[in-house]
Amino acid sequence: MAESLLAGIQRQQIEIAVGELLLSSDHYMQTSIVERIRHLIAHADATLDITRFSDMAREELVEMGLLPPTWITGEEHDASEQ
């Protein structure tokens, strides 16, 4: 299923929040940003294509436990295409 316009906007919001997380040095701000990312993912459109996240965002989401570790390398995505 193709990613909807809404899902594309939501993906961009998640990527921006991940960027904010990387720039923040305050523990309380980081905690707040992580909760915002969790909320964005929990309420994202069903067509959100997680394979379209940037490598940086994908790595951070895996580190936070929001994506399985196989998504760093894209192994799971590559296997599903064959």
N, C-alpha and C positions, 0 to 999 in steps of 0.2 A: 504494500500500500504506500502510495506517495505521501510525503510529509505535507500536511496542510499549512496554510499561511500562518495560522495561529501557532502551530507547533514550531514553525521556524522562528517566530518571534520569541516564543518561550525558550527555545534553545539558545538564542542570542542573550536573553536575560540570564540564563544559567551561566553562560560563558563569561558574561560581564561580572557576575557575582564571584565566580572562581578567580577572575583577575583581581577583584577587590580583596579577596582572601589572601592572595599572594602578596599584595602590597601592604597589607595591614600587619603591624607588629604588636598590637595590643591584644592580649588574650581574650578580653571580653568582647571586643569587636569581632575577632575571629570566630568566637562562639556564636555570636549573633548572625554572622554571615553564613556559617555552616547551617544554622537552623533555617535561614531564608532559602538556601539552596535545597535543603531537604523538602521544604514546603513547596518550592517551585516544581521539583521533580514529582512529588506526591500528587500535585494537582495539574500536571502537564497533560496536554491533549494525547489521546491514544496513538496518534500518528507520529509522535516525536521520534525521530530517527537518531538513536544514540551513536550510530556509526559516523554521523556528520559532525560530532564534536571535534574540536581541535585536539591534537596530541597532548598539549599541555592540560587542557580541561579534562580529557579522558584520564590522564595520570592522576590528577588531583581527586577526581571523583572515585577512582579505584582506591586511592589512599584513604579517603573518607569512608570507604565501605559502601558506597552508593552504586558502584558497578562491580561486577565480578572481575578478578585479576586477568582473565583471558582477554578482556577488552583492551588492555594496554598494547598488546602486540597485534590485535585484530584477528587472532587465530580463529575465534568463534565465528566472526563475520566471514572470513575467507572460506571456512568449511561449509557454511550455509549457501554459498554461491555456487558450489560445485555440484 
